[in-house]
Structure formats: structure tokens, C-alpha cells
Amino acid sequence: MKVSDRFGGVQLLAAAALALCGAPAAARDDEPNIPPVASLGDGVWMKGDLHLHSRHSKDSSNNSEATIIGFAEQAGFDFLAITDHDNHVEGDVAHHTWSDPEFRSDRLVLLYGAEWTTNRGHGNVFSAKPYDHQSLYDIRDARDAKILALKKKLGIHLSANHPSGKDHFGFSFDMVDSIEVWNSVIWSKNAEAVMIWDDMLRSGRKLTGRGGSDSHHGTPSSPDKAGKNSMERTANYVGTPTTWVFARSRTREGVVEALTNGRVSISANPRDPRVELYADRDGDGKMDMMMGDNAPASGKPVRFEVRLVGGDVADAVYTVRVIRNGEKFGEYEARGTNPSITFEDSPGARERSYYRVEVEGPQSAYPEVPNSMRLSGRMVGLSNPVFFNFDPRF
């Protein structure tokens, strides 16, 4: 459920807030109906991987659910989505991936999901509870409107996978809640995906950017058939990249809600710094928004703060690049342990705008997947946007 859905019917409160901020009090028909943002203090950071394949995908090797889950538990992850291809089991993931006795953990939140594999591209489904995936598979090549109606009926989160290149998402982005902007350990192949994300954001779609390793093969230490896929196993496995969510509870519902709301950032691996983006929209010196939040703009200056939390590279120097409405806004240097930087801008009172962050620098070591560092390059992480004047009705 989106933050906007939890706080419906607040048009009068939004108008009053605009008036208090100094914006014109007269309401306009085209003003967005923006609900208040959620609390910044009520939540917990969780890290996980949202695109993984087990032996139930025919193109996967040496990668049982027990192997994936055991690795993630030992590496300190909090949640996983094992998203096997539904076409490999004719849509029946419920009696394959989910019913596998290995689909269990006392330490991880395991989402229900699958990779929706169609002639028009691929998407991942995420859900806090079992749902009728067979019905979604059965209409995989139907018109978008019919698919969207079923998606709403099922109450699932649908995400566009690897939106550029082979198997790109060929459906309307009005159907999805998020987009995979970072697929696999190789950051350089995701430039077009990020460009598509910015295009969708500029169009007024409030879509969460998320990551996924898309790992198909076993752990770096396990043997495989005739040595095949050895590079992928040692470079691309659970957490390359890692998706972080700020969830209201350490539950399936908490993870899916945070993902839908955009309280999300991505790091190249779980040891790299987590990128956090906040904003003080009313000038009281306290941060009252974070990535994923949407608020009315008064036209007055807003102070933003970027925090890099974690990371273990001594004397690291990071480059923080701020993107405003798809264009580079500024570049800043952050150094030291858990560094932060601030910047200021004045979002237009009558304009839709968003701010997001990309961070480059030295990679933290991820010894469990030893070759991942050199394939990620210098891309350490990115945030989801802070939004102003995005209308949740559309």
C-alpha cells in the first residue's frame, strides 16, 4: 500500500499546509492532492535481494533454495525474494518455489513472488502473502488494461525487470509499482535502465527504483557442472546489488510497503555504505522527509542531507552526485566514517520536481563473493527520490 493510500481524503489539510508555508491560499483544480508524509522515526533498515533464481528455474544451476537462504543468513541479510521463472513451471510457482520444504527461514523475511516471464518482457511480483500467480501467468500476453485490473485484484506489487536490452519490460509503466534500475553486479550495463527511470519520473509516475542480482547459479564455494558459470558464481550472487528498505516492521508487509512507498536505496554490495536522502521542507532545522516521500512545495528553500551509513574503506572519499528532474544538479565530496553532505534548492511551488542521489567511490570488500568488487566499478550506491508536487491520483 502506498503512503498516499494510507492517508486519503486530506485535500483541506494539504491546502492549509500550503497556506501556512506562504503559498497562495486559493485552491486550483490542477493542484495535486498530497497527503502528509509518514514518520521518519518509526521504522527499521533492512537489506536484501529482490531477484534470485533457484533450481525451480530451468536456466539455474546448482542453486537450491536452501543454498540461497543459507548463504543469505550467514551473510547477514534481512529479506529475500526468490523469483523463479513462472513459464518453466507453466505458472504453478505455488506448488514449486513456495511449496518447496526449503522455502523457510527463522532469520529472513521471505517474500512470495516469481518472475513473470512473457513474450513482451519480464517483471517480478512481490507479495506479503500467497496469491494466485497462475491467473497472472494465464493472461501474460493480454492487453495492459486487463492485466492491470487483475494486478489490482490480486493486491500484488509488480516491478519491471531489466527494462532495457534483452527481455526488456514491454508493457505500460502505469502497470508497475517499481522498476529494476540496477540488475546484476555489472553497474555499467544499467545506464539505459536509469535513463528510462528518469523518463518515467519526469512524466509524473512515482516509481520506486530497486535492485536485484538476477543470480542463477550456486555459491562461490560450491562446484558446478564442468566448471561452467564460475565467473558468475564468484562475481554475481546474493546482494550484488543489495536493496535497502526502511520498513515500519520487520515483516513481509513492512518490506512490500516500504518498497511500494519508495523508502529504498541500493548499494553495490551489503558492505558498501547505505545511501540515505532526507529533506527539511519547512526550515525548522529538522529533517522531516526522506526518499520516497512526496510533499507540496512552497517555493521556499529546502535543505537536503545525504548520509552514507556504513562502509569499511579507511580514508574513503566518495563523490555524491545529485540528480534533479533527470539532470545533474550538483556534485559534492564526502569523506570519513559515516560522512554526510548537505545542499539547498527551492522546488517550484507550481512545479513537479524530484531529487535523487548517486554515489561513486571505493568498493567495500565482499569476501563472500570475491570478484564482485571489480565488476561494480566505482558505483557504490544510489537513493530513491524525494518528491514535490507529485499527484498520487495518477
Salt bridges, closest charged atoms under 4 A:
ASP30 OD2 - ARG28 NH2 2.88
GLU31 OE2 - ARG350 NH1 2.53
ASP59 OD2 - HIS85 NE2 3.49
ASP59 OD2 - HIS216 NE2 3.35
GLU65 OE2 - HIS56 NE2 3.33
ASP78 OD1 - ARG250 NH1 2.92
ASP86 OD2 - HIS133 NE2 2.80
ASP92 OD1 - HIS95 ND1 2.89
ASP100 OD2 - ARG55 NH2 3.01
ASP100 OD2 - HIS56 NE2 2.74
ASP106 OD1 - ARG104 NH2 3.71
GLU115 OE1 - HIS51 NE2 3.05
GLU115 OE1 - HIS53 NE2 2.97
GLU115 OE1 - HIS85 ND1 3.69
GLU115 OE2 - HIS122 ND1 3.06
GLU115 OE2 - HIS162 NE2 3.49
ASP144 OD1 - ARG120 NH2 2.68
ASP167 OD1 - HIS122 NE2 3.83
ASP167 OD2 - LYS166 NZ 3.03
ASP174 OD1 - ARG205 NE 2.88
ASP177 OD2 - LYS151 NZ 2.99
GLU180 OE2 - HIS51 ND1 2.78
GLU180 OE2 - ARG210 NH1 2.86
ASP198 OD2 - ARG356 NH2 2.74
ASP199 OD1 - ARG202 NH2 2.71
ASP214 OD1 - HIS51 NE2 2.94
ASP214 OD1 - HIS53 NE2 3.20
ASP214 OD1 - HIS216 ND1 3.74
ASP224 OD2 - ARG233 NE 2.86
GLU232 OE1 - HIS217 NE2 3.55
GLU257 OE2 - ARG6 NH1 2.93
GLU257 OE2 - ARG248 NH2 2.90
GLU276 OE2 - ARG274 NH2 2.69
ASP288 OD1 - ARG281 NH1 3.47
ASP293 OD2 - ARG263 NH2 2.94
GLU305 OE1 - ARG307 NH2 3.35
GLU327 OE2 - ARG202 NH1 3.86
GLU331 OE1 - LYS328 NZ 3.16
GLU333 OE2 - ARG335 NH2 2.76
ASP345 OD2 - ARG324 NE 2.78
GLU358 OE1 - ARG321 NH2 2.71
GLU358 OE2 - ARG356 NH1 2.85
GLU360 OE2 - ARG321 NH2 3.41
GLU368 OE2 - ARG271 NH2 2.30
ASP391 OD2 - ARG393 NH2 2.60
